[in-house]
Amino acid sequence: MELPDLENDWPAISALLDEALALPGSARGAWLDARTDVEPARRSAVERILSRQAAIESDDFLGALPPLMHGLPPTLGATDEAGVGTLVGPYRISALLGEGGMSTVWRARRDDGRPARDIALKLPLWTWGGRFAERMARERDILATLEHAHIARLYDAGLDAAGRPWLAMELVEGRPIDAACEQAGATVDDRLASLLQVCEAVAHAHARLVVHRDLKPNNIVVTPQGQVKLLDFGVARLLDGADGAGPALTELSGRALTPAFASPEQIRGEPLGVATDVYSIGVVAFLLLAGRMPYQMRRGSAAELEEAIEHASVPRASDVAVDPARRRELRGDLDAILAKALRKDAAERYPSVEALADDIRRHLDGRPVTARPQGRTYLAGRFVARHRAGVVASALVALALAGGLGVALWQAAEARHAQQLAERAVKSKTAVQDMLLEIVAVAVTADPEKLRQPDGFGRLLEAKFDELEARFKGRPDDWLDLLEVISTRLPQYGDLECSYAVGERYLALLQSSHADPRRIARAALNQVQVVRKLGGTKMALRLVTTALAQLPPGADYASLRSALTAQHDALAR
């Protein structure tokens, strides 16, 4: 019997199939027998497709679609390929969207009179033969189980008249995640938010025992609305499928992977699990945050890349980030998160994608991340970062109480000035703020007994000051701001020797940098109070005399001149 002109007859055949497929499998034969109005050629086509559908719905449903025909029917010659205008199932192709080594993806639209919308139609390359049909069937079955806002949906699937499988999927308009982030000028937090959407989609697949195995930017598309969509489960594997009746995926398609984003166990051809996707997300995250891949090849060969993935150490993202301004943002938590996701040993990575996502959220919230050692200093630092103003104020009060002193500052005006300095350091996003918080974090975690000693807090500061001064090299204004805050506060804590050392350093730096005379005078007055308590009356008198001589005339300096004169008269008696 001659085959019908499938392209012209397909709408009628499709309508018959819609009726048949709505019935139980056992009732379809009787239904077709009763349809005496169906032309023989169309009846033959429907019978053949229903026969294939019965095989698909058999107990081997997750195994494979029926193999592709070894020879094409007379109406489809060897040169017949999909192209613009071709009808595949009920869909007519309008444009090519992309080509891979194993399939092509086309823009298409229903052409059978039903409500139409553009879809992505995935077709195998004709040269792949029957074994690739099994892979297409697996992708169809996997996608049918995944319904998530960040996974491209499967709308339809079937065989064309030649027995070739097709998949009709959600058409996602957008750009690969790395290109989308660059185009939008995304911040680090924006990029992390996109990665969280990726993690949600992959976690949904893992919950249904599906590992993607080929996570890379081209399979992670961001729409113009900022929605992430995960594509191409073509190399995905069911976690419980390798030992079942169906064939293992590697037997169907070889070692299908993208080497640059593959895990060490993929390179070695070992059994895979959720840790493989964790690793690949780690590579994508490294690229998004650092602007480059974890491994830089000299020769650029596949063998060199595979060797690096298996054995080379992954650099810290903060050390190799393309954007120098971003390196500081990556240092610490994000370096640790990426390092854990990219461990060579799968057992040392995050145990799940949810765990990776949780650490990203912890970082965004300012909470301690599990990828870093949970020492007291680190935990205190994270707490300080979340509650900056309150912690600084509370810590300073606690230190004052620990030293047994709750005295007011030497002068109300100076107290207000010191408070303004502390608030400015807390609210500012400068290095001064970070250094002050670092000192406070050290103090908060110190032994309370040591802090109660007269020089307890001072010793903590002395251990930090040389390191801090080196870090502020070339930034004298920031260093002066920090010294001013500390030197103004130290006298409250009873550590006079450390107060004197910090004050001397601060005053000398002010004078050598030709700072504002008001600032020099205030520093001198503060230092005079410390020196007097230490019993250095003559030294205090010299400080006051020098400060008075350096203070310019004029009403703007009247209050400071009055305070210095009062100190001079008291010391001269």
C-alpha positions in Angstrom: 0.0 0.0 0.0 1.4 3.4 -0.9 2.2 5.8 1.9 0.1 8.9 1.9 1.5 12.4 1.2 2.2 12.9 4.8 3.0 16.6 4.6 -0.4 17.4 3.0 -2.4 14.9 5.0 -0.8 15.5 8.3 -3.5 17.8 9.7 -6.1 15.0 9.1 -3.9 12.3 10.5 -3.1 14.4 13.6 -6.8 14.9 14.2 -7.3 11.1 14.1 -4.4 10.6 16.4 -5.8 13.1 18.9 -9.0 11.0 19.1 -7.2 7.7 19.3 -4.7 8.7 22.0 -7.4 9.9 24.2 -8.6 6.3 24.4 -7.0 3.5 26.5 -4.5 1.6 24.4 -6.6 -1.6 24.3 -9.6 0.3 22.7 -7.7 2.1 19.9 -7.8 -0.8 17.5 -11.6 -1.2 17.7 -12.0 2.5 17.4 -10.0 2.6 14.2 -11.8 -0.4 12.8 -15.1 1.4 13.3 -13.9 4.5 11.5 -14.9 3.3 8.0 -14.7 6.9 6.8 -10.9 7.0 7.0 -9.1 6.6 3.7 -6.9 3.5 3.5 -3.6 5.5 3.2 -4.4 7.6 6.2 -5.6 4.5 8.1 -2.3 2.8 7.4 -0.3 5.8 8.7 -2.4 6.0 11.9 -2.1 2.3 12.5 1.7 2.5 12.2 2.0 5.5 14.5 -0.3 3.9 17.1 1.8 0.8 16.9 4.8 2.8 17.8 2.9 4.6 20.5 2.0 1.3 22.1 5.7 0.4 22.3 6.4 3.7 23.9 3.7 3.2 26.5 4.9 -0.4 27.3 6.8 -1.4 30.4 10.0 -0.2 28.7 8.7 3.4 28.6 11.9 4.8 30.3 14.2 2.6 28.2 13.9 3.9 24.6 11.6 5.0 21.8 11.4 2.4 19.0 14.5 2.6 16.9 14.6 4.7 13.9 14.0 3.0 10.6 17.2 1.8 8.9 15.8 2.8 5.6 13.6 5.8 4.8 10.2 5.3 3.2 9.8 6.2 -0.4 8.4 9.6 0.3 11.4 10.6 2.3 14.7 10.3 0.4 18.2 10.4 1.9 18.5 14.1 1.0 15.3 15.2 2.7 16.2 17.3 5.8 14.4 19.6 8.1 14.3 23.2 6.9 12.2 26.3 6.9 8.7 25.4 5.9 9.0 21.7 6.7 6.1 20.1 8.7 7.3 18.0 11.6 4.3 16.4 13.4 1.8 19.2 13.8 4.6 21.9 13.8 5.8 23.9 10.8 9.4 25.1 11.0 10.1 28.8 10.6 13.8 29.4 11.5 16.9 27.6 12.7 17.8 28.4 16.3 20.9 26.4 16.8 22.9 23.3 15.9 24.8 20.8 18.0 26.7 17.7 17.4 23.7 15.5 17.8 20.6 17.6 17.1 19.2 20.8 15.7 16.8 23.2 17.3 14.2 25.1 15.3 11.6 27.8 15.9 8.3 26.3 14.9 4.5 26.8 15.3 1.5 24.4 15.3 0.0 24.2 11.8 -3.1 22.0 12.5 -5.7 24.6 13.3 -5.2 24.4 17.1 -4.1 27.5 19.1 -0.6 28.3 17.9 2.5 29.6 19.7 6.1 29.6 18.8 8.0 26.6 20.3 11.6 25.2 20.2 11.5 22.1 18.1 14.4 19.7 18.7 15.3 17.2 16.0 18.1 14.6 15.8 20.6 14.8 13.0 19.4 12.3 10.4 22.8 10.6 10.3 22.6 9.4 13.9 20.4 6.4 13.3 18.3 4.4 15.8 20.6 4.7 18.8 20.1 8.4 19.0 16.3 7.9 19.1 16.8 6.2 22.4 18.5 9.3 23.7 15.8 11.6 22.5 13.2 9.3 24.2 15.2 9.6 27.5 15.3 13.4 27.2 11.5 13.4 26.6 10.8 11.2 29.6 13.1 13.3 31.8 11.6 16.6 30.8 8.1 15.2 31.3 8.9 14.8 35.0 10.3 18.3 35.5 7.9 21.2 36.1 9.7 24.2 37.4 9.8 27.9 36.7 13.5 27.8 35.9 13.4 24.7 33.6 12.3 25.0 30.0 9.0 23.0 29.7 8.3 20.1 27.5 5.0 20.7 25.5 4.8 17.8 23.2 6.8 14.9 21.8 6.3 12.3 19.0 7.6 10.6 15.9 7.3 12.0 12.4 6.1 9.9 9.5 9.7 8.5 9.0 9.8 7.3 12.6 12.2 10.1 13.6 11.6 11.6 17.1 10.9 15.2 17.9 10.5 17.3 21.0 8.5 20.5 21.2 9.8 22.6 24.1 9.3 26.0 25.6 10.9 28.7 23.4 13.2 30.7 25.7 14.3 34.1 24.5 17.4 35.3 26.2 21.2 35.1 26.4 23.6 32.7 28.1 24.0 33.6 31.8 27.6 34.9 31.5 26.7 37.2 28.5 23.5 38.3 30.2 25.3 39.4 33.4 28.0 41.3 31.5 25.5 43.0 29.3 23.4 44.1 32.3 26.5 45.2 34.3 25.4 42.9 37.1 26.9 43.3 40.5 28.3 40.4 42.5 25.0 40.1 44.4 23.1 40.2 41.2 25.2 37.3 39.8 24.7 35.3 43.0 20.9 35.8 42.8 21.0 34.3 39.2 23.1 31.4 40.5 20.5 30.8 43.2 17.8 30.4 40.4 20.1 27.9 38.7 20.5 26.0 42.0 16.7 25.9 42.5 16.2 24.3 39.0 19.0 21.8 39.5 17.8 20.9 43.0 14.3 20.3 41.5 15.8 17.9 39.0 17.9 16.1 41.7 14.7 15.6 43.8 13.4 13.6 40.8 16.6 11.6 40.5 17.8 13.5 37.5 21.4 14.7 37.1 21.9 17.2 34.3 25.6 16.5 33.7 26.2 19.3 31.2 25.6 22.5 33.1 27.3 25.4 31.3 26.4 29.0 30.3 24.9 28.0 27.0 22.5 25.7 28.8 21.6 28.4 31.3 19.7 31.3 29.6 18.5 34.5 31.3 15.4 36.1 29.8 15.1 39.9 29.4 13.0 39.8 32.6 15.9 38.4 34.6 14.4 34.8 34.8 16.9 32.0 34.5 15.9 29.0 32.4 17.7 25.7 32.4 17.9 24.0 29.0 19.0 20.8 27.4 18.6 17.7 29.5 20.0 15.7 26.5 22.8 14.2 28.5 20.9 14.1 31.7 20.8 10.7 33.5 18.3 9.2 35.8 20.1 8.3 39.1 18.2 5.0 39.3 18.5 4.2 35.6 22.0 2.9 35.3 21.3 -0.3 37.0 17.9 -0.8 35.5 16.7 -2.6 32.4 17.3 0.4 30.2 20.7 1.0 28.6 23.2 3.3 30.3 23.5 6.7 28.8 27.2 6.4 28.1 26.4 3.4 25.9 24.0 5.4 23.9 26.0 8.5 23.3 29.5 8.0 24.4 31.1 10.3 27.0 28.8 13.3 26.3 30.0 16.3 28.2 31.5 19.8 27.8 35.1 19.4 29.1 35.6 22.9 30.4 32.7 22.5 32.8 33.0 18.8 33.5 33.9 17.3 36.9 37.0 15.2 37.6 34.9 12.1 37.8 33.3 12.8 34.4 36.8 13.2 32.9 37.8 9.8 34.4 34.5 8.1 33.3 33.5 7.2 36.8 29.9 6.8 38.2 28.2 10.2 38.6 25.9 11.7 41.1 24.6 15.0 42.3 28.2 16.1 43.1 28.9 16.3 39.4 26.3 19.1 39.0 27.6 20.8 42.1 31.0 21.0 40.5 29.7 22.3 37.2 27.7 25.0 39.0 31.0 25.9 40.8 32.7 26.4 37.4 29.8 28.5 36.1 29.9 30.5 39.4 33.7 31.0 39.1 33.3 32.3 35.6 30.5 34.7 36.6 32.3 36.1 39.6 35.9 36.1 38.5 35.3 36.8 34.9 37.5 33.9 33.8 37.6 30.1 34.0 39.3 28.3 36.9 42.0 26.8 34.7 44.1 28.7 32.2 45.7 26.6 29.5 49.0 27.3 27.7 48.4 25.1 24.8 44.7 25.0 24.9 44.4 21.3 24.1 41.7 19.0 25.4 44.3 16.7 27.0 45.8 19.7 28.9 42.4 20.7 30.1 41.5 17.3 31.3 44.8 17.0 33.1 44.2 20.3 34.9 40.6 19.3 35.9 41.9 16.1 37.5 45.1 17.4 39.1 45.7 21.2 39.1 44.8 23.3 42.1 42.0 25.7 41.6 43.2 29.3 42.2 41.3 31.6 44.5 38.8 33.7 42.5 39.9 36.9 44.4 43.5 36.3 43.2 42.6 36.0 39.5 39.5 38.1 39.0 39.6 40.1 35.8 38.1 43.2 37.5 40.5 44.5 40.2 37.6 46.2 42.0 35.8 42.9 42.4 38.7 41.0 44.1 38.0 42.4 47.5 34.3 41.4 47.3 35.3 37.8 46.5 37.9 37.5 49.3 36.7 35.4 52.2 33.3 33.8 52.0 33.0 33.6 48.2 36.5 32.2 47.8 35.6 29.5 50.3 32.3 28.7 48.7 33.9 28.3 45.3 36.7 26.3 46.6 34.4 23.8 48.3 32.2 23.4 45.2 35.3 22.7 43.1 37.0 20.1 45.3 38.6 17.3 43.3 37.1 14.7 45.6 33.3 14.6 45.2 32.9 13.6 48.8 34.5 16.9 49.9 32.2 19.1 47.9 28.8 20.3 49.1 26.6 17.3 49.7 23.8 18.8 47.6 22.9 21.7 45.4 20.6 22.9 48.2 23.7 23.1 50.6 25.6 25.2 48.0 22.6 27.5 47.6 22.2 27.8 51.4 25.8 29.0 51.7 25.3 31.6 49.0 22.2 32.9 50.9 24.2 32.9 54.1 26.8 35.1 52.5 24.2 37.5 51.0 22.6 37.7 54.5 25.9 38.4 56.2 25.7 35.1 58.2 28.6 32.7 58.6 29.0 30.2 55.7 29.7 26.6 56.3 32.6 26.5 53.8 34.8 28.4 56.3 36.1 27.3 59.7 33.7 28.4 62.3 36.2 30.0 64.6 35.2 32.6 67.2 36.9 35.5 65.4 35.1 34.6 62.1 31.7 34.2 63.8 32.1 37.4 65.6 33.1 39.2 62.4 30.0 37.9 60.6 27.9 39.1 63.5 29.6 42.5 63.4 29.0 42.8 59.7 25.2 42.2 60.2 24.9 44.6 63.1 27.6 47.1 62.6 26.5 50.2 64.5 25.0 48.3 67.4 27.9 46.0 67.8 30.5 48.8 67.8 28.6 50.8 70.3 28.0 47.8 72.6 31.5 46.5 72.3 33.0 49.9 73.3 30.6 50.1 76.3 31.5 46.5 77.3 35.2 47.2 77.1 34.8 50.3 79.2 32.9 48.3 81.9 35.5 45.5 81.7 38.2 48.1 82.5 36.1 49.3 85.5 35.7 52.7 84.0 32.5 54.4 82.9 33.8 58.0 83.0 32.7 60.6 80.6 35.2 62.1 78.1 37.2 64.9 79.3 35.0 67.5 77.7 31.4 67.4 76.4 32.3 68.9 73.1 35.1 66.4 72.5 32.7 63.6 73.5 30.3 64.7 70.7 33.1 64.9 68.3 34.3 61.4 69.1 30.8 60.1 68.8 30.5 61.6 65.3 33.8 60.0 64.4 32.7 56.6 65.5 29.4 56.9 63.7 31.1 58.1 60.6 33.5 55.1 60.7 30.5 52.7 61.3 28.3 54.1 58.5 31.1 54.7 55.9 31.9 52.0 53.5 35.6 52.8 53.6 38.6 50.8 54.8 38.5 52.7 58.1 35.2 51.1 58.9 36.5 47.7 58.1 39.6 48.1 60.2 37.7 49.4 63.2 35.3 46.5 63.0 38.2 44.1 62.7 39.7 45.5 65.9 36.3 45.3 67.7 35.8 41.7 66.5 39.2 40.8 68.0 38.2 42.4 71.2 34.8 40.8 71.4 36.3 37.3 71.1 39.1 37.9 73.6 39.3 36.5 77.0 37.3 38.8 79.4 39.8 38.3 82.1 42.6 39.7 80.0 40.4 42.7 79.0 39.9 43.5 82.7 43.7 44.0 83.2 44.8 47.6 83.0 46.6 47.2 79.7 44.4 44.4 78.2 42.8 46.3 75.4 46.0 48.1 74.6 47.9 44.8 74.1 45.2 43.7 71.6 45.7 46.9 69.7 49.5 46.7 69.8 49.3 43.3 68.1 47.3 44.9 65.3 48.8 48.3 64.8 51.9 47.4 62.8 49.8 45.2 60.5 47.2 48.0 60.1 49.8 50.7 59.4 51.3 48.6 56.6 47.9 48.0 55.1 47.2 51.7 55.1 50.4 52.6 53.4 49.8 55.3 50.8 46.4 56.2 52.4 47.3 58.7 55.2 43.8 60.2 55.5 42.2 56.8 56.2 45.0 56.0 58.7 44.5 59.3 60.5 40.7 58.7 60.8 41.3 55.4 62.4 44.0 56.7 64.8 41.6 59.6 65.8 38.8 57.2 66.7 41.1 54.9 68.7 43.1 57.6 70.4 39.9 59.4 71.5 38.4 56.2 73.0 41.4 54.6 74.6 41.6 56.9 77.7 38.2 55.6 78.8 39.6 52.1 79.2 42.3 52.9 81.6 45.2 51.7 79.4 47.2 54.9 79.6 50.5 53.6 78.2 48.8 52.3 75.0 46.8 55.5 74.9 50.0 57.6 75.0 51.6 55.5 72.3 48.7 55.8 69.9 48.2 59.5 70.7 51.9 60.2 70.0 51.7 58.4 66.7 48.5 60.2 65.8 49.8 63.7 66.8 53.1 63.2 64.9 51.3 62.1 61.7 49.0 65.1 62.0 51.9 67.6 62.3 53.9 66.0 59.5 50.9 66.0 57.1 50.1 69.7 57.9 46.6 68.8 59.0 43.9 71.2 60.1 45.1 73.2 63.2 41.8 72.4 64.9 42.5 68.7 64.6 46.0 69.1 65.9 44.8 71.1 68.9 42.2 68.5 69.8 44.7 65.7 69.5 47.1 67.7 71.7 44.4 68.3 74.4 43.6 64.6 74.4 47.3 63.7 74.7 47.8 66.2 77.5 45.1 64.4 79.6 46.8 61.1 79.1 50.3 62.5 79.9 49.0 64.2 83.1 47.5 60.9 84.3 50.8 59.3 83.7 52.5 61.9 85.9 54.3 63.7 83.0 53.6 67.3 84.0 56.6 68.8 82.2 55.8 66.8 79.0 52.2 67.9 79.2 53.2 71.5 79.6 55.5 71.3 76.5 52.6 69.7 74.5 50.3 72.6 75.5 52.8 75.3 74.8 53.6 73.8 71.3 49.9 73.5 70.5 49.2 77.1 71.5 52.1 78.3 69.4 50.8 76.5 66.3 47.2 77.5 66.7 46.4 80.4 64.3 44.7 83.6 65.6 41.1 84.3 65.0 37.6 83.7 66.5 37.4 80.3 64.8 39.9 78.9 67.2 38.7 80.7 70.4 37.3 77.7 72.2 40.3 75.6 71.5 42.7 78.4 72.5 40.7 78.8 75.8 40.9 75.1 76.5 44.7 75.0 75.8 45.3 78.1 77.9 43.4 76.6 80.9 45.5 73.5 80.6 48.7 75.6 80.4 47.8 77.6 83.5 46.9 74.5 85.5 50.2 72.8 84.6 52.3 76.0 85.2 51.1 76.3 88.8 
